Amino acid sequence: MDVLKELKKGALISLWFVFLTFPVMVIKVDPIARTVVWRWHYALFMAFGTLFVYFLAQVFLQKKELTNEKDNSEEQHLSIIHRILQNRFQRTILLAVIAVVALLFPQFLSTYQTNVMTTALMYVVLGLGLNIVVGLAGLLDLGFVAFYAVGAYSYALLNLHFGLGFWTVLPIGGLLAATFGILLGFPVLRLRGDYLAIVTLGFGEIIRLILENWGEFSKGPSGISNISRPGFFGVDLDLQASIIYTYYLMVLLVVVTIFVVNRLQDSRLGRAWIALREDEIACQAMGIDKRKTKLVAFSLGAFWAGIMGVMFAAKTTFVNPASFTFLESAIILAIVVLGGMGSIVGVLFGALILILMPEYLRALSQYRMLAFGAILVCMMVFRPQGLISNIRRTYTFKKKPSN
């Protein structure tokens, strides 16, 4: 490694990061006292910190290249999580520990922590739903939040006008969202890549604008409040008990979702999705019905978004169009990409990191989103395949020995 060349490159990168973060790190404006404080020492910290991270990254990348050259076997490239999951005894121990932690979580932590974890689990299910569309079928969907909104408003409106409860509307919200998924799927059957992303983005904005402007139907920007929380056999629950009950309900939904998505991934339909993602023309040439495969992917992904929409309305007891912006779709897509496209375990870790990290970085105050963005950039540089990438499956055909 040419030290001088790398030092010059690292210095330029450090100066560029100082320039980008200058308004946030260096300038502090006090609007009450009408003063400006210049914190130049923060710029020095950013410069030296960036330079140190750059050289650390270069050492890591060189070490990774040497490791890849020495060992090209697939077995050695498996992550620790994959190795544990492939070992039956270790997998059983890991699942038992996770189950105990999940069951005892509300008992040892505060109601606030339980509420935050419930939100994270909701995004786990949303990520797994979008993983069907993006990770398995390879269809870039930027309007996934529209199905989330359909489920939420299905429960809000049916509860407001007809008094229907959570358990009655839960399947209805999922089915309505799946129907909208099919309606979106028909016009975009011939589209791929960026064109598909633009159309789905437009679909999501259409749904949001309808909810925001059709006041007679959706109550407009003011939203719908006083939505009933999930019921428990007619028992009246106070706020704390309701939060704990909602948490356990989300744990159950996450387990069911992981089981169903895993079975779908291993099924013939799942293999058709993967074939569609790898090469659409070759997939069609092999006799797979491309139209049916795409529609099923859109509808199943939308179904889980609708289920979580009903859950969101029941958890917050209030919905309005501001909760279903493009930023929500971007967060869910980031969960899938960060965790690893097509990887169930990766989506689980990605959702927990992306949702819990902003909450636990509140101590950094105004710098938490800066730290959050920097972590995402580092992930895209060092792990572009995601935290836990999906293992590419191989099939071996052995010829039966003749007698």
N, C-alpha and C positions, 0 to 999 in steps of 0.2 A: 504494500500500500504506500503510495507516494504521500508522505506526511505533509509536505508544503501544499500540495494540490488539495488534499483533503481539508487542511486547515483553512485555506482560502475559501473553499466551498462552504465549509461550516460557518465561517465568519459572515459570508453573504446571507446564508440562511438565517443566522441569528439577527442580523440587521433587519431582514425582511419581517421576522416575527416581532421585533421591537416596533417597527413601523405599524404593523397590523394591530398590535395591542396598545399602542400609544394612547388613544383616547380613553381607554378603560383603566390602564395601569398607572399612567403618569398624571393625567389631569383629573383633579377632583374639584368639583364645583359645589359651593355651598350657596344654594339659592336664597336662604334666609339672610345670611350675613353678606351676600353678594361678593364673595371672595373666591379666588381660584388658587388652589394649592398645587404646586408642581412637585411631584414625587419622583425625582430623577433616579433615586436609588432603586426604584422598582424596575426601571429600564435596564439598569446594570444587572439586576437579578435575572431578568428575563433573558438578556443576552448570554450571560454565562450559563444559565440553566439550559437554554436551547443548544448551546455549543456542546455542553456535556452530554445531553441526550442524543445529539447527532453522532458523536463519536461512539457512544454506547451502542447505538443502532448499527453503525458500521461494523463494529466488532461482532455483534449478534448475527448480522447477515452473512459475514464471512464464515463464521463458525457453522451456520446453517448450510452454506454451500459445500463446505468440506464434509459435513455429515452426510449430505445427500450423495456426494460423490463416492464416499466409502461404503454406503449402504443403500441399495436401491430396492431392497425387498419390501413388500407391502406390509409384512408383519411388524417391521420395526417402525413404520410410519404411523401405526395406530396410536391414537392418543391414550392417555391413562384411562379416561372414561370408557373408551371403546374396549380396552383390555379388561376392565372390571366387568362391563356388561357381557362380555363373551365368556367369562368364568361364572358358572352357575352359583357356586358358593359365595363368591365375592358380590355377585349381583343381588343375591338374597339378603346378605348383610346390609348392603347399601340401601336397598328398598325398605328394610326394616327400620334402619336409622331415620330415613326420610319420613316414614309413616309416624314414628314416635315424635319427631320434631314437629310435624304438621299437626298432630293431635294435641300436643302440649303447648303449642305456640300461644294461643290466647290466654292460657292459664298463668303464664309467667311474664308476659309482656302487656303493655298498656293497650287500652282500647284504640288509641291513635295508631299504634304500630299494627294492630290487627286490621284496622281499616285500610292502612296503606298496603299491607300484604294482600288483602282482598282485591284491591285495584290491580296489583301486580299479577295475581292469578287470572283476573279477567283478561289482561293483555296476553297471558300465556295462551288462553283459548283462542283469542283473536289472531295471534301469531300462527297457531296451528291451522286455523281456518284459511288464512292467506297463504300458508305454506303449501296447501293443496294446489292453489291456483298458480302461485309463482314458483315455489320450490320444486314441485313434482311435475306439473303440466307445462311450466315455462311460459306462462301467460302473464305479462307485466300489467298488473291491475293497480292503478293509482286512485281509484274511486271506491275502495273497499269500505270506507266509512259510510257510504250511502246505505249499505245493507245493515250496518250497525244502527243507523238512524231509523230505518224502517222497523226494526225490532223494538227500539225504544219507544217510538211513537205509536206502534201497534198497542203496546201495553198501556201507555198513557191515555190514549183516546178510548180504548175499550173499557178501561177502568173508570174514566171520567163519565162516559155516556151510558154505559151499560152495567157498571159496577162489577165487571169480571175480575176475578182474583189472579194472583201471580201464576199459580199452577195451571190454571185454565188457559192463560194467554201464552205461557212459555212455548208450547209446541206451535201455537198459532203464529207467534212472532217469527219463529224459525222457518215455518212453511211460507209465510208471506215474503220473507227475505229471499228464500230459495226461488220463489216465483219471479221476483225482481231480478235475481241472478240469471234465470233463463231468458227473461226479456232483454237483459243486457247482452247475453251471449249470442242471440240470433243475429243482431246487426254487425257484430264484430267477428264473425266466423272466418272471414277472409283476411282479417288484419293480423299483423304480427309486429313485434318490436315497438318502436317509437309511436307508430300510428295507433296501435292498440292502447298504449299508455295515454295518449292524448284523448282518445274517445272515452276511456274509462274515467279519466280525470274530469271530462265534461259531464259525464253522467253523475258523478258525485256532486258537482257544483249545481247541477239542475235540481237534484233532490234537496239540497240545502236551501237553494233560493225559493223553491216551492214552499218549503216549511216556513221560511222567513217571511214570505210575502202573502201567502194565502191565510190571512188571519182568521177567517170564518171556520177554516178546517183545523188549523194547528195552533191557534192563538197567537201566531206571529212571533216576533222577537221576545215577547214577555214569557212565552213558554207555558207549560202546564205544571202545576204544583200539586201538593197533597196526594201524591200517588201512593197507593198502598204498598207496604213492605211485604216480603214473603211471609206467608202464614205457616203456622206449625200446628196443624190439627185443631184449629179454632182457638188456640191459647193466645192470650194477649201478652205480648212481649214488650218490655221497656226498651229504651234506646240501646243500652249496653248489651242486653241479651239478644236484641235483634242484630246487632253488628257481629256478635260471636256466631249466631246462627247462620248469617249470610256468609261468614268466612268458611264454616264447615260445609255449607252448600256449594261454595266455589271449589273447595278441595275435591268434593265428590264429582263435580262437573269436569274438573281438570283430569281426574283419573279416567272418567268415561271417555273424554275426548282423546286422550293419549291412546287408550285401548282401541277405539274405533279407527283413528287415523293410522295407527300402526297396522291394523288388520287391512285397511284399504291399501296401504303402501305395499303390503306383501301379496295382495290379490292380483288377479288378472287385470283388473281395471287400473291398479297402481302401476303395473308394468307398462300398460298402454299410455298412461300419463308420462312416464319417464321416456318412452320411445318418442312420444310427441314432442317432448322438450328437446331431445337430442337431435332429431331430424324429422321435420314434419312431412317432407316428401317421401322419405324412406318408410316412415310410419304408415302413410296411406298406401304405399306400394305393397306393404306386407299384409294388407287386408283389414287394417284397423279403421273403424268408422270415425273419421276425424271430427265430424260434426257432433256426434253423440258424446264422444270423449270430452270435447271442450265444454259442452253444455252441462255435463255431469260435474265437471271440475268447478265451473262457475256456481252451479246450484248448491253443491255441497259446501264450498267455501262460504257462500252467502248464508247458508243455514246456520253455521256456527256463529257468524257475525250477528244474525238476528236473535239467536239465543242469548248472546252477550248483551245485545241491545235491551232486551227485556230485563236482564239482570241489572244493567246499569240504571234503568229507570226505577226499578224496585229498590236499589241500593241508595240512590241519591234522593228519591221521592220528588224529583224535579228534572224536567228536560226542556231544553230550548235549542234552537238551531246553532248557537255559538259553540255547543259541545261537539259538533260534527263537522269541523272544518277540514281543509286539506292537510293541516298539520297532523291530525289524528291518523290519516292514511299514511303519511310519511313516517310517523313513529312506528306503526305496525309493520310497514315495509322494512324499516331499519332493523326491527327485531329479527325478521326473517333473514336479512342479509348478514347482520352481525353474528347471529347465532350459527348460521350455516344453512344455505338453501337446501331443502329436502331433509334436513336433520331434525328429528323430533327433540332429542336431547339438547341440540344447539339452540332451537327456538325457546326451549324452557329456560336455559341460562341467559339467552339474549334478552328475554322479556324481564326477568328478574333484575338484570343489570341495568337496563335502560329505564326501567320504571322506579326502581329503588334508589339508584345512584343520585338522581336529582334531589330526592328527599333527604338523603343522608349527607349531601354536600351543602345543605343549607348553612352550615357553619362557615362556609366560604363566602356567604352573602352574595355580593354582586359578581364574584369571580367563579361561581359554581358552574354557570353555563359555559364559561371559557374553558374551565377544566374538563367539563363534559365533552365539549367539541374536540379538545386536544386528544382526549382518550379515544374518541371515535376515529380521528385521523390516524393515530398510531395503530389502531386495529386494522384499518384499511391498508396500511403500509406493510405491517408485519404478518397479518393473518387475513389476506384478501379472501380466502376461502371460508372465513368465518371462524368463530371460536372452536366449534366442534363440527367439522365438515362431515358430510355424509359419505359413507364408504361406498365406492362404486362396486356394485355386485357383479360377480363373474359366475358363469355357469360352465361346468366341465362335463362333457359327455364321454363316458368310457365305453368302449366297444366290448360287448359281451364275448368272452373267449369261446371259441368253437370247440366242441367235444372231439 
